[in-house]
Amino acid sequence: MNGNKRINNITIVGGGTAGLISALILKTKFADKNISIIESSNIGIVGVGESSTEHWHQFCKYVGISQLSAILECDATFKAGVYFEDWADENFLHVITEPYTKTEDSYFKVYGHLIANNCSTFDLQSKKILQNLVSTSFFNNINNSPTNQFHFDTFKLNQFLHKECLNRGIKIIIDDIDDVKLDSKTEEILYVSSKKNKYAAEFFIDCSGFAKLLLKNTYGINWISYSEHFPVNSAISFGTDEMSEYNIYTKATARSAGWSWTIPTQTRTGNGYVYCDRFIDEDNAINEMEIAYGKKLNISKTFKFDPGRLEKSWHKNCFAVGLSQSFVEPLEATSIGSVIQQMFCFVNFLPSYDIDTCNKHINEIFDNIADYVQSHYLTKREDTPFWKELKYNLKLTKNLEKYLKIWENRLPMTVDIFCPWGMFSAINYIPILYGLKWFNNEKIKNEYENSGVDNSQNFILNNIDSESFWISHKKMIKILMEGDYKKINKNSISNSFNYN
């Protein structure tokens, strides 16, 4: 099969988040094609909370989904970034917002100013984030959002995306695929089948998750393990009660043999512990969480994983997306964002059937994620065997090793990392490496002082939180859910809920 052959029908195997997002992107890009999803009846969804990156905003804009509707229908809360607790002597946040992003040429001048003056880790973003406050300026344009990232109830997100697919003419079939038929000459997939039905198409998308039904299990595409670069390989997840006030960030708390997450949604809180089974077993991991939470926990899911990716994501007439193509670990919530970026890449090359170029870029997307996630483990902790092992024996990826050598003497610059469809750029490393006390602050100070200091930095920093009125995160969500925002004057809200 090549680019000269017309593709009329695309079948997606897997009806989870990856399959639904893939279908919506494909239908938006190729409105003339028939898009179908085959969803298993046996694979359940654990709706304990899922976190997104800013790529969700790009996806919504691309396919024409209102971010407000996602908040209203998915028990969503706002997310500004990730709060790292106990990873270093001082806690820190990964939040990237204006005006901190201001550059002169490729140099991040505001960050340079702050770090040169030995600022607190929490000075790298607005203090309002720590207070879980949202600006009332949001009500000036209710169709926008105060953040581009969100926390979702996974089950309700799946229902919401199902509805969007059906509204756009995407066919959803409930069936369990147990066989794949290849053409004896071309080795392309002719159809996939269940015990009763056959589903033929010109192209297939593998969104079968960890089952890896098509590319790995059918074609035997090699899985390249990155386990030597990543310290965790197991996880448990569990739900707890709704927060009295929603965090406006995902919390990642360092634990004895890994880290735990906390994700607030409107009705309950999603939690989990990601750990290394060489240092703690499942029972003791659960026990550690029960001690931390002070109560017996109902563990909803346990799983093990091998960090890595397929050698190639596109083979013959099949493309693998999401967990069937790659997985690093849950840190920094790359699951939804990576699916979006993979599909944004893929739709550029499907019309020409440029498999090799597409595979190259998909592999680069994974490495971009892997490099960044690994940087979070540049720890100075050595209080448990797990953290001591990381401090002295972490094997760096080649790219991260190269970056760190450059950044020994200066801040990351925009020109340091270029990855089409990549999720992370040089700026994302700054709050992480500063939080981990990795930078040589004296060299950063010299760089800043040689950069042409001007008074604009002080002006920017003095006006970061100049917005007059803020309300709590939970009150904002409550107003949205009740629909009163259409009747409420901005000033009346501000006067009632001013937290300055």
C-alpha positions as CSV (number, residue, x, y, z in Angstrom):
1,M,0.0,0.0,0.0
2,N,1.3,3.5,-0.8
3,G,0.2,7.1,-0.9
4,N,-1.4,6.6,-4.3
5,K,-4.0,4.2,-2.9
6,R,-7.2,5.8,-1.7
7,I,-8.0,5.3,2.0
8,N,-11.7,5.5,2.6
9,N,-12.1,3.6,5.9
10,I,-10.0,3.8,9.0
11,T,-10.7,1.5,11.9
12,I,-9.4,2.2,15.4
13,V,-9.0,-0.8,17.7
14,G,-9.6,0.4,21.3
15,G,-12.2,2.8,22.7
16,G,-10.3,4.3,25.6
17,T,-9.1,7.9,25.8
18,A,-6.4,7.3,23.1
19,G,-8.9,5.7,20.6
20,L,-11.5,8.4,21.1
21,I,-9.0,11.3,20.8
22,S,-7.5,9.7,17.7
23,A,-10.9,9.3,16.1
24,L,-11.8,13.0,16.7
25,I,-8.5,14.2,15.2
26,L,-8.8,11.9,12.2
27,K,-12.4,13.0,11.6
28,T,-11.5,16.6,11.9
29,K,-8.6,16.3,9.5
30,F,-10.2,13.8,7.0
31,A,-13.9,14.6,7.1
32,D,-14.4,12.6,3.9
33,K,-13.3,9.3,5.5
34,N,-15.3,6.8,7.5
35,I,-13.8,6.5,11.0
36,S,-14.8,3.6,13.2
37,I,-13.9,2.5,16.7
38,I,-14.0,-1.0,18.0
39,E,-14.3,-0.9,21.7
40,S,-13.9,-3.9,23.9
41,S,-16.7,-4.9,26.3
42,N,-14.3,-6.4,28.8
43,I,-11.9,-3.6,29.5
44,G,-13.1,-1.3,32.3
45,I,-12.2,2.3,33.1
46,V,-11.1,3.3,36.6
47,G,-12.4,6.8,36.9
48,V,-10.2,8.0,39.8
49,G,-8.8,11.0,38.1
50,E,-6.5,11.8,35.2
51,S,-4.4,14.9,34.6
52,S,-3.7,16.6,31.3
53,T,-1.1,18.9,29.9
54,E,-1.6,22.1,27.9
55,H,-1.9,19.9,24.8
56,W,-5.5,19.2,25.8
57,H,-6.2,22.9,25.0
58,Q,-4.7,22.5,21.6
59,F,-6.7,19.4,20.9
60,C,-10.0,21.1,21.9
61,K,-9.2,24.0,19.7
62,Y,-8.3,21.7,16.7
63,V,-11.5,19.6,16.9
64,G,-13.8,22.3,18.1
65,I,-14.6,21.2,21.6
66,S,-15.5,23.8,24.2
67,Q,-13.2,23.6,27.2
68,L,-16.1,24.8,29.3
69,S,-18.2,21.8,28.3
70,A,-15.5,19.5,29.3
71,I,-15.4,21.1,32.8
72,L,-19.2,20.8,33.1
73,E,-19.4,17.2,32.0
74,C,-16.2,15.6,33.2
75,D,-16.1,16.7,36.9
76,A,-13.0,18.6,35.8
77,T,-10.9,21.0,37.9
78,F,-8.3,23.5,36.7
79,K,-4.6,22.6,36.7
80,A,-1.8,25.1,36.5
81,G,1.0,22.6,36.8
82,V,2.6,20.1,39.2
83,Y,3.6,20.6,42.8
84,F,6.6,18.5,43.9
85,E,6.6,17.7,47.6
86,D,9.7,16.3,49.4
87,W,11.8,15.8,46.2
88,A,14.3,18.3,47.6
89,D,14.9,20.4,50.8
90,E,12.5,23.0,49.4
91,N,9.2,22.0,47.6
92,F,8.7,23.4,44.1
93,L,6.3,23.8,41.3
94,H,6.4,23.1,37.6
95,V,4.3,25.9,36.2
96,I,5.0,27.8,33.0
97,T,3.1,31.1,32.5
98,E,3.6,34.6,31.3
99,P,5.3,36.9,32.1
100,Y,8.0,34.4,33.3
101,T,8.3,33.1,29.8
102,K,9.6,36.5,28.5
103,T,12.8,36.1,26.4
104,E,15.4,38.3,24.9
105,D,16.5,36.4,21.8
106,S,16.7,32.8,23.2
107,Y,17.4,33.8,26.8
108,F,14.7,33.5,29.5
109,K,15.4,36.9,31.1
110,V,12.8,36.8,33.9
111,Y,14.0,33.4,35.1
112,G,17.6,34.7,34.8
113,H,16.8,37.7,37.0
114,L,15.1,35.6,39.7
115,I,17.6,32.8,39.9
116,A,20.5,35.3,39.8
117,N,19.0,36.8,42.9
118,N,18.7,33.4,44.6
119,C,14.9,33.5,44.7
120,S,12.7,30.9,46.4
121,T,11.5,28.1,44.2
122,F,8.0,29.5,44.6
123,D,9.0,32.8,43.1
124,L,9.1,31.2,39.7
125,Q,5.3,31.5,39.4
126,S,2.4,33.5,40.8
127,K,1.7,33.1,44.5
128,K,-1.9,32.8,43.6
129,I,-1.3,29.2,42.5
130,L,-0.2,28.2,46.0
131,Q,-3.4,29.8,47.3
132,N,-5.6,27.9,44.8
133,L,-7.0,31.1,43.5
134,V,-8.4,31.9,40.0
135,S,-8.6,35.4,38.5
136,T,-12.1,36.8,38.0
137,S,-10.9,38.1,34.6
138,F,-11.9,34.6,33.4
139,F,-15.5,35.9,33.3
140,N,-14.6,38.4,30.6
141,N,-14.6,35.5,28.2
142,I,-16.2,32.4,29.6
143,N,-15.4,30.4,26.5
144,N,-11.7,30.5,27.3
145,S,-10.2,29.0,30.5
146,P,-7.9,30.4,33.2
147,T,-5.7,27.3,32.6
148,N,-4.9,25.1,29.6
149,Q,-4.6,22.0,31.7
150,F,-7.2,20.1,33.7
151,H,-7.9,17.3,36.1
152,F,-10.7,14.9,34.9
153,D,-12.7,12.1,36.2
154,T,-11.5,9.5,33.7
155,F,-14.8,7.7,33.4
156,K,-16.7,10.9,32.7
157,L,-14.0,12.0,30.3
158,N,-14.5,8.8,28.4
159,Q,-18.3,9.3,28.3
160,F,-17.8,12.9,27.1
161,L,-15.5,11.9,24.3
162,H,-17.8,9.1,23.3
163,K,-20.6,11.6,22.8
164,E,-18.4,13.9,20.8
165,C,-17.5,11.0,18.5
166,L,-21.1,10.0,17.9
167,N,-22.1,13.6,17.3
168,R,-19.6,13.7,14.5
169,G,-20.6,10.5,12.7
170,I,-17.9,8.3,14.1
171,K,-19.1,4.8,14.4
172,I,-18.5,3.0,17.7
173,I,-18.8,-0.8,17.8
174,I,-18.7,-2.8,21.0
175,D,-16.9,-6.1,20.3
176,D,-13.9,-8.0,21.4
177,I,-11.2,-8.5,18.8
178,D,-9.4,-11.9,19.0
179,D,-7.9,-12.3,15.5
180,V,-6.1,-10.3,12.9
181,K,-6.1,-11.4,9.2
182,L,-3.1,-10.4,7.0
183,D,-2.9,-10.3,3.3
184,S,-0.5,-13.2,2.3
185,K,1.3,-11.1,-0.3
186,T,1.5,-7.6,1.1
187,E,1.3,-8.5,4.8
188,E,-1.1,-5.6,5.3
189,I,-4.1,-6.1,7.7
190,L,-7.2,-7.1,5.7
191,Y,-9.5,-7.2,8.7
192,V,-9.7,-7.7,12.4
193,S,-12.3,-10.1,13.8
194,S,-14.2,-11.3,16.8
195,K,-15.9,-14.6,17.2
196,K,-18.9,-13.4,15.2
197,N,-17.8,-10.4,13.1
198,K,-15.1,-9.2,10.7
199,Y,-14.1,-5.6,10.3
200,A,-12.3,-4.6,7.2
201,A,-10.6,-1.3,6.4
202,E,-7.8,0.2,4.4
203,F,-6.0,1.5,7.5
204,F,-6.0,0.5,11.2
205,I,-5.0,2.5,14.4
206,D,-3.8,0.4,17.3
207,C,-5.2,1.9,20.5
208,S,-5.4,-1.4,22.4
209,G,-3.3,-0.1,25.3
210,F,-0.9,-2.4,27.1
211,A,-2.4,-5.3,25.1
212,K,-0.5,-4.0,22.1
213,L,-2.8,-6.1,19.9
214,L,-1.7,-5.1,16.4
215,L,1.8,-3.8,16.0
216,K,3.5,-5.8,18.7
217,N,1.4,-8.9,19.0
218,T,0.5,-9.3,15.3
219,Y,3.6,-7.9,13.5
220,G,6.1,-8.6,16.3
221,I,7.5,-5.0,16.2
222,N,10.3,-4.9,18.8
223,W,9.7,-3.2,22.1
224,I,12.7,-1.0,23.1
225,S,12.9,-1.0,26.9
226,Y,14.1,2.2,28.6
227,S,14.1,0.5,32.1
228,E,17.8,1.2,32.6
229,H,16.9,4.9,32.5
230,F,13.8,4.9,34.7
231,P,13.6,3.8,38.4
232,V,9.9,2.9,38.7
233,N,8.0,0.0,37.2
234,S,4.8,-0.6,39.3
235,A,1.8,1.4,40.4
236,I,-1.3,1.2,42.6
237,S,-4.2,3.6,42.3
238,F,-7.1,4.5,44.7
239,G,-9.7,7.1,45.3
240,T,-10.4,9.3,48.3
241,D,-13.0,11.9,49.3
242,E,-13.5,15.2,47.5
243,M,-11.1,17.9,48.7
244,S,-12.5,20.7,50.9
245,E,-10.6,23.1,48.5
246,Y,-9.4,21.9,45.2
247,N,-5.7,22.1,44.6
248,I,-5.0,24.0,41.3
249,Y,-2.1,21.6,40.7
250,T,-1.4,17.9,40.6
251,K,0.7,17.0,43.7
252,A,3.6,14.6,43.3
253,T,5.0,13.5,46.7
254,A,8.3,11.7,47.0
255,R,7.9,8.4,48.9
256,S,10.3,5.8,50.2
257,A,10.6,3.9,46.8
258,G,9.0,6.3,44.3
259,W,6.4,9.0,44.4
260,S,2.6,9.4,44.8
261,W,0.1,11.5,42.9
262,T,-2.9,13.5,44.1
263,I,-5.5,14.6,41.5
264,P,-8.6,16.6,42.6
265,T,-11.9,16.2,40.7
266,Q,-15.3,17.7,41.6
267,T,-16.6,14.6,43.4
268,R,-13.5,12.7,44.7
269,T,-9.7,12.7,44.6
270,G,-7.6,10.4,42.5
271,N,-4.4,9.0,44.1
272,G,-1.7,6.5,43.3
273,Y,1.8,5.3,44.2
274,V,4.3,4.7,41.5
275,Y,7.2,2.7,42.8
276,C,10.1,0.3,42.1
277,D,9.4,-3.3,43.0
278,R,13.1,-3.9,43.7
279,F,12.8,-1.7,46.8
280,I,9.2,-2.3,47.9
281,D,6.6,-4.9,47.1
282,E,2.9,-4.2,46.5
283,D,1.7,-5.0,50.1
284,N,4.3,-2.7,51.6
285,A,3.5,0.0,49.1
286,I,-0.2,-0.2,50.1
287,N,0.8,-0.1,53.7
288,E,3.0,2.9,53.2
289,M,0.1,4.8,51.6
290,E,-2.4,3.7,54.3
291,I,0.0,5.1,56.9
292,A,0.4,8.3,54.9
293,Y,-3.4,8.7,54.5
294,G,-4.2,7.5,58.0
295,K,-6.8,5.0,57.0
296,K,-7.6,1.8,55.2
297,L,-7.6,2.4,51.4
298,N,-9.6,0.7,48.7
299,I,-7.1,-0.1,46.0
300,S,-8.8,0.1,42.6
301,K,-6.0,-0.9,40.3
302,T,-2.5,-2.3,40.4
303,F,-0.2,-2.7,37.4
304,K,3.4,-3.2,36.4
305,F,5.0,-1.7,33.3
306,D,8.2,-1.7,31.3
307,P,9.1,1.9,30.3
308,G,9.8,2.1,26.6
309,R,8.4,2.3,23.1
310,L,7.9,0.3,19.9
311,E,10.9,0.4,17.5
312,K,8.5,1.9,15.0
313,S,4.9,3.1,15.5
314,W,3.8,2.8,11.8
315,H,4.2,-0.5,10.0
316,K,2.3,-1.5,6.8
317,N,-1.3,-0.1,7.1
318,C,-1.2,0.2,10.9
319,F,-0.2,3.0,13.3
320,A,0.1,2.5,17.1
321,V,-0.9,5.3,19.4
322,G,-0.8,5.8,23.2
323,L,0.0,2.9,25.5
324,S,0.2,0.4,22.6
325,Q,3.1,2.5,21.2
326,S,4.9,3.8,24.3
327,F,4.9,4.5,28.0
328,V,7.4,6.2,30.3
329,E,5.5,6.5,33.7
330,P,2.8,8.8,35.1
331,L,5.0,11.6,36.1
332,E,4.1,14.9,34.4
333,A,0.8,13.4,33.0
334,T,2.1,12.7,29.5
335,S,-0.5,10.1,28.6
336,I,-3.2,12.2,27.0
337,G,-0.7,14.8,25.7
338,S,1.4,12.2,24.0
339,V,-1.6,10.7,22.2
340,I,-2.5,14.2,20.9
341,Q,1.0,14.9,19.7
342,Q,1.4,11.5,18.1
343,M,-1.8,12.0,16.1
344,F,-1.0,15.6,15.2
345,C,2.2,14.3,13.7
346,F,0.6,11.3,12.0
347,V,-2.1,13.2,10.1
348,N,0.6,15.2,8.3
349,F,2.1,12.1,6.8
350,L,-0.8,9.8,6.1
351,P,-1.8,11.6,2.8
352,S,1.7,10.9,1.4
353,Y,2.2,7.6,3.2
354,D,5.6,8.8,4.4
355,I,6.1,6.1,6.9
356,D,9.8,6.6,7.6
357,T,9.6,10.3,8.3
358,C,6.6,9.8,10.5
359,N,8.3,7.0,12.5
360,K,11.3,9.3,13.0
361,H,9.3,12.1,14.5
362,I,7.2,9.7,16.7
363,N,10.4,8.3,18.2
364,E,11.6,11.9,18.8
365,I,8.3,12.7,20.6
366,F,9.0,9.7,23.0
367,D,12.6,10.7,23.6
368,N,11.5,14.3,24.3
369,I,9.3,13.0,27.0
370,A,11.8,10.5,28.4
371,D,14.6,13.1,28.6
372,Y,12.3,15.5,30.5
373,V,10.8,13.0,32.9
374,Q,14.2,11.5,33.8
375,S,15.5,15.0,34.8
376,H,13.1,14.9,37.8
377,Y,15.2,12.2,39.3
378,L,18.4,14.2,39.5
379,T,18.1,14.0,43.2
380,K,20.3,14.9,46.1
381,R,18.3,12.7,48.4
382,E,19.8,9.5,49.8
383,D,17.7,8.8,52.8
384,T,16.3,5.5,51.5
385,P,17.9,2.8,49.3
386,F,15.7,3.9,46.4
387,W,16.8,7.5,46.4
388,K,20.4,6.6,47.2
389,E,20.5,4.3,44.2
390,L,19.2,7.2,42.0
391,K,21.7,9.7,43.4
392,Y,24.7,7.6,42.6
393,N,23.7,5.2,39.8
394,L,21.1,6.9,37.6
395,K,22.0,6.1,33.9
396,L,21.1,9.3,32.0
397,T,19.6,9.3,28.5
398,K,22.1,10.5,25.8
399,N,20.1,13.7,25.2
400,L,19.7,14.6,28.9
401,E,23.4,14.0,29.4
402,K,24.1,16.4,26.6
403,Y,21.7,19.0,27.9
404,L,23.1,18.9,31.4
405,K,26.7,19.4,30.2
406,I,25.5,22.6,28.4
407,W,23.5,23.8,31.3
408,E,26.4,23.4,33.8
409,N,27.3,27.0,32.9
410,R,24.0,28.7,31.9
411,L,20.2,28.5,31.9
412,P,18.4,26.4,29.3
413,M,17.7,28.5,26.1
414,T,14.9,28.1,23.6
415,V,17.4,27.0,20.9
416,D,18.7,24.1,23.0
417,I,15.8,21.8,22.2
418,F,13.9,21.5,18.9
419,C,11.4,18.6,18.6
420,P,8.5,19.0,16.2
421,W,5.4,17.8,18.1
422,G,7.5,17.4,21.2
423,M,5.7,18.0,24.6
424,F,8.6,19.7,26.4
425,S,11.0,22.5,25.5
426,A,14.0,24.0,27.3
427,I,11.8,26.3,29.5
428,N,10.2,23.3,31.2
429,Y,13.5,22.2,32.6
430,I,14.1,25.5,34.5
431,P,11.7,25.1,37.4
432,I,12.6,21.4,37.8
433,L,16.4,21.8,37.8
434,Y,16.1,24.9,40.0
435,G,13.9,23.0,42.4
436,L,16.3,20.1,42.6
437,K,19.2,22.6,43.3
438,W,21.0,21.4,40.2
439,F,22.0,24.8,38.7
440,N,25.3,26.6,39.6
441,N,23.7,29.8,40.7
442,E,26.9,31.8,40.6
443,K,27.3,31.0,36.9
444,I,23.6,31.8,36.3
445,K,24.2,35.2,38.0
446,N,27.2,35.9,35.8
447,E,25.2,35.0,32.7
448,Y,22.4,37.3,33.8
449,E,24.7,40.2,34.6
450,N,26.3,39.9,31.2
451,S,23.0,39.8,29.4
452,G,22.3,43.5,29.5
453,V,20.3,44.1,32.7
454,D,17.3,46.5,32.3
455,N,14.5,47.7,34.6
456,S,11.8,46.0,32.6
457,Q,12.3,42.8,34.7
458,N,11.5,44.6,37.9
459,F,8.4,46.2,36.3
460,I,7.2,42.7,35.1
461,L,7.8,41.1,38.5
462,N,6.1,43.9,40.4
463,N,3.0,43.5,38.3
464,I,2.6,39.8,38.1
465,D,-0.3,39.6,40.6
466,S,-1.7,43.0,39.8
467,E,-5.2,41.6,38.9
468,S,-7.4,43.0,41.7
469,F,-9.8,40.2,42.3
470,W,-9.4,36.4,42.8
471,I,-11.8,33.7,43.9
472,S,-11.1,30.2,45.2
473,H,-10.7,27.4,42.8
474,K,-13.6,25.5,44.3
475,K,-15.9,28.6,44.2
476,M,-15.1,29.1,40.6
477,I,-16.0,25.5,39.7
478,K,-19.2,25.8,41.7
479,I,-20.2,29.0,39.8
480,L,-19.5,27.3,36.5
481,M,-21.4,24.1,37.4
482,E,-24.5,26.1,38.6
483,G,-24.5,28.2,35.4
484,D,-24.8,31.5,37.3
485,Y,-21.8,33.1,35.5
486,K,-24.1,34.3,32.7
487,K,-26.0,36.4,35.2
488,I,-23.3,37.5,37.5
489,N,-21.4,40.8,37.2
490,K,-17.7,40.4,37.6
491,N,-17.4,43.0,40.3
492,S,-20.2,41.4,42.4
493,I,-18.3,38.1,42.3
494,S,-15.1,39.9,43.2
495,N,-16.7,41.7,46.2
496,S,-18.1,38.5,47.5
497,F,-15.0,36.3,47.1
498,N,-12.0,38.6,47.2
499,Y,-9.1,36.7,48.7
500,N,-6.4,39.3,48.5
